[in-house]
Amino acid sequence: MALLGANIRYAKSDLHTLSISKNQIDISLEYRLLNDTVDIFNLKEKELGGIKGFASIGDLNGYGISLRYGIKSNLMIDYKHDTDSIEYLSDTMKNSRDELYLRYHLFENDFAYFNSGVSFDIGYMRNSLDDFYLKDIKAINEMIKRVLPGKDAKLLYSDGVTPFSGEPFARTKGYYSYFNHTMTKLAKDPYISITNTKDDSFFLRVLSGFNTDKKVFDMYTGYRYTKIKSTISSTDEIVRLAKTKGYDLKKILDRDENMLFLGFNYSQNIKRFIYEFNYEYDRFFRGSGLGYLNSNHIINASISYVLDKNTLLSLGGKIMYRQFNGVIPYLYNKYTQTTFDHKYGYMTFGIEYKFK
């Protein structure tokens, strides 16, 4: 097979039917970015420009590394690690993602003009969040409203000069809790915490494709089961004060979900450039009260340049119709689900090298 025909199958995406050759090692590095400079479709401003509170996911920067090894001519293993920092409310969330899967290429026919065979993937994936603390008073109160809907509960800050509404005097400077008509000065600055947060997924995927030397079209479908752990809480002092008034501010958000997915990947080689387009549809099956947004559409596209027989340089992007719905499963819960009705995307820059 020609040089470019050999490279086309792993230009950027790994959603191709064929496995790499025995003892081949591929390594890919990627940098991901969203800010006003690279937001060429003005997606951030259109979707999130006027959004505040819990829908206000902002800029992103991150990196990823992928290692792929050909165990046999029809069996390969793939490992990916990604770390993303995402602006959220008044702070930054840091998510780590690890994925490992084994691909078995059931059959292929090199002599058929339009047939690259059938493959099966079995894999494991984990997203994990560094403990996250909301310290902005407006964000804390918005979370309290979501956790305790309809309750007389909030936090206040006194500058020591201006009286609170309805009070004739100014209180001592500092933070106060207000639960069920009782105001108490706090000994420590308040926060809302999101801790012990991760999701573990197991998935099965079936791929089938058609190819020529210059074009590859692959289809895939599969199933994913995810178990999610997460805890929303606050400082011990606030949790205790809320409990004395019959309010529980500590919420365990552990749950599981099922997902069916299907998609296609198209690659075409024109001279020394490889153009790739991937579309995926995800359908989620969650517990009662979690069905506000049960699907997502995801598009990945890239242009890769064949630098030499072993090296590819790539520029691409990812767009999600419903933000990180299902992409980072733990982000979706009964308090945040109504904030996922926005598009979100970022650009990617990468390099891939083949050891063979």
N, C-alpha and C positions, 0 to 999 in steps of 0.2 A: 504494500500500500504506500502511496506517496506521502511525503513529509506532512503536508497540510492535512491530508486525510487522516493521518495517524493522530495529529494533535486535536482535531476538531471535536473528538468525543469528550475531551476533558478540558475544553477551553476555559470554562468558568464553573458551570454547574456540574454536580456529580449525578444528576438525574438522567443517566444514560444506561441503556441496557447492557452494553458490553463491559466486561471487566478488563483491567489492564493485564499486561503479560506477566508471566511468572518471574519473580524476583525483581520486578520493577518497583521503584520507590518514587512517589511524587510528593513534593512538599509545596504548599501554597501559603502565602502571606497576604493578608488583606487589611486595609484600613478603611473604616466607615466614618462618615461625617455628614451632619446636617447643621447648617447655620445659614445666615442670610446671604452669604457669598455664594454658596454652592446650590442654593434652593432655586434652580433655574426655572421650575414650573410655578414658583411662588406658592407652593403648596402650604408651607408653614403659615404664611400670612392669611391665605384664603380660608384655611381650615381652623387655625388656632389663634389668629391675630387678636380677636376680641374675646377669647375664651379665658375665663379665670377659674380659680379653684381647682377641683379635682379632675377637670378635663384638660388642664394646662400642661400637657407634656411638651417640652421644648426641645432645645438643641440636643444633639447626640454626637458623641465621638467614641470610637472603639476600635479594636483590632481583633484579628482572628488568625489562627494557624491551623492548617489541615495537613495530615499525613496519611498517605494511602500506600498500601503494600500489596503486591500480587503474590499470594501464597502459592497458587497454581494458575494455570492458564485460564481456568474458569472459576476461580475463587479469590476474592480479595477482601481486605479489611480496611476500614476508613475511620479515622479519629479526627475530631475537630474540637478546638477550644476557642471560645469567643469571650471577650470582656467588653461591656458597653457601659458608658457613663451617660445617663439620661437626665436632663434637667426636669425637675418635677416640683411644682409649687415653689417654695423658697430654698430648695436644697437640690442635691444631686443623688439619684439612685444609681447604684453600681450593681449590674447584673453579670454573673458569670454563667456560661453555658458550655456544657460538655456533651458530645455526641459520639457514640461508637456503634458501628454496624458492620455486619458481615454480608457480603453479596455473593450469591451462588448463581453463576450463569448456566442455566439449564441446557440450552443448546443454541447453536448458531450455524448458519450456512454461508460460508464465505463466497460461494459460487452463485448465490442468488442475488440478483440485482437489487431487490427491495426487501431484504430480510436480515435483521440482525439478531433475531431470536427472542428469548424470554429469560428474565432474571428474577430472583427473589432476594429481598433484603430482610434481615431481622436485626433490630437494634434497640439501643437504650439511650435516653437523653435526660439531662438534668439542667434546670435553671435554678440558680441560688442568688439570693439578695443579701448584700451586706446589710447589717442592722441599720435601719433608716429612722431618723428622728425629725419630726416636724416641730419647728420652734416658732414659726410665725403664728401670732395670736389669731389672725383671721382664718388661717388654714386649720388650726386646732379647733376652733369653734365650728367650722364647717364639718369636720369629722365628727364632733360631738353631736351635731344635729342629725347626721346620718346614722350614727350608732344608737342615739336616743331620740328617735323622731317624736315630736310632739311634747317632749319633756321640757320642764323649766330648768335648763342647765346650760351654762356657758362659763367662760373665763373672761376676766376683765383686767385691764391695766390702768393704774392710777399714776399720773405724773406728779402727784403731790400738790398740785395747784388747782386743777379743774375738777369740780365735783362730778360724780356719776349722775346720769340722768335721774331726776326724781329725788336727789339728795341735796340738802342745803349746804353741805360742807365737803371739803376735799379730804380724802383719806390719805394715809401714809403712802408714800411712793412705793410701788411694787405691784405684783400680780395678786389677783383675788379669784377664788372660785365662787360660783353662784349656783347652788343646787337647791331647788324647791324653796325659794325665798330666803335662803340662808347664805350670807356672804362671809367668807373666811379668807384672811390674808394667808398667802402661801409662803412657806419658809424657803422654797427653792423655785427657780425659774421653771415653768411648766414645759412639757413636750408631749406629743403623741408619738408612740413608738410602733414600728412595724418590725417584728423580730421573728427569728426561727422560721424564716420564709424560704421555701424551695418547692420545686415540683419534680417528680420522677416519672418518666414515661417509658413505655415499651411499645414498639411498633413493628408492624409487618407491612412490606411493600412489594408489589408485583410490577415489573416493568416489561414493556415490549416495544420494539422499535423497527424502523425501516431506514435504510441508508444507501447512499451512493458515496463516491470518494469525496464529494464536495458538500453533501447535505445529509443531515441526520434528523429524523423525527422520532421522538420517543413519547410514549404514553405510560402513565403509571396510576395506580390506585392502591389504597391501603387502609389500615385501621391502627389507631393509637389509643392506648389506655394511659391515663395520667392520674397520679395521686399527689394531692397538693396539701402543704402544711403552711400555716401562717397564723400569727397572733398580732392583734391590734390591742394596744394597751396605752398606759400613760405613766407618769411618775407615781410611785407608791402612795405618796401623800394625796394626790388627786383621786386615785382609785379608791382609797380608804374613805375620803370625804364623800365621794359619790355613793359609796355603799351604805353609809349612815343614813342617806336619804332614799334608799331603795333603788339606786341606779347602778347598773353593772357596766363599767366602762371597758372591762377586759373581755375581748371577744376572740374565741378560737375559731378560725376560718378553715379548718381542715375539711377537705372534701375530695371527691374524685370525679372524673369526667371521661367520656368516650368521644372519639372523633373518627369520622370517615372522611377520606380525602381522595381527590383525583386531580390529575393535571396532565399537561403535555410540555415538552421541551423541544424547541426547534433551533438547529444550528446550521449556518451556511458559511462556507469558506469562499471569499472573493479575493483573489491574489494573496497578499500576506495578512489579510484581516479575517477574523472569524466573528460573525454576528450571531448572537444567541438571545432567544426569547423564551421565558418560562412563565406559564400561568398555572395557578393552583386554586382549587375551590375546597374549602374546609367546612364541614358540617358538624356541630357539636351537640352532644346529648348530656345535659347536666341535670342536677337535682331541682326539686321544686323551688320556685322563686328565683331561678337563675337563667331564665330563658329569654331575657330582653333582647340580646343579640346572639343568635345561635349559628352564625355563619361568618365567613370571611373570604375575600378574594385577594389573592396575592400575586403580584407581577414582579419578576426579576428580569432584567435585560442587561446585556453587556456587549462591549466591543473589545476583542482581544487582538493584539499584534504579535505575530510570530517573529520573535527576535532572532532565534536560531532553532535548530532541531530539538533543543531541550528546554527552551525558555519562552514563556508567554507573558506579556504585559497586558493588563486589562483595566478597563474603565466601565463602571456600570452603576446600577441603581436598583432600589427595591421600593415598591409602593404597596401599602396595605390599606384595603378599603375600610377596615374597622380597627385602626391602630394596631396594637399588639394582641388583639383577641386571638387566643390560641397559640400565638408565637411565643409569648411569655405567659403561660397559663395562670400563674399565681396572681398576676395583676388583676385578673377578672374575678370579682367577688360581689356579694349582694350590696355592698356599699359603693362600689365603683362602676358597676355594669352600665349605668345610664350615661357614663362619660365616654363610652367606646364608640360613639356614632360620629367619628371623625376620621378622615384619611390621614395617613402618615407615611413618610418615606425618607430615604437617605441615599447618598451616593457612596460608591465603593471604588477603591483603587487597589489593584493587586498585582502580584507576580507569582508565577508558578514555574517550578523547575523539576525536570524529570531526570532521575538517576537511572541510567540503563546502559 
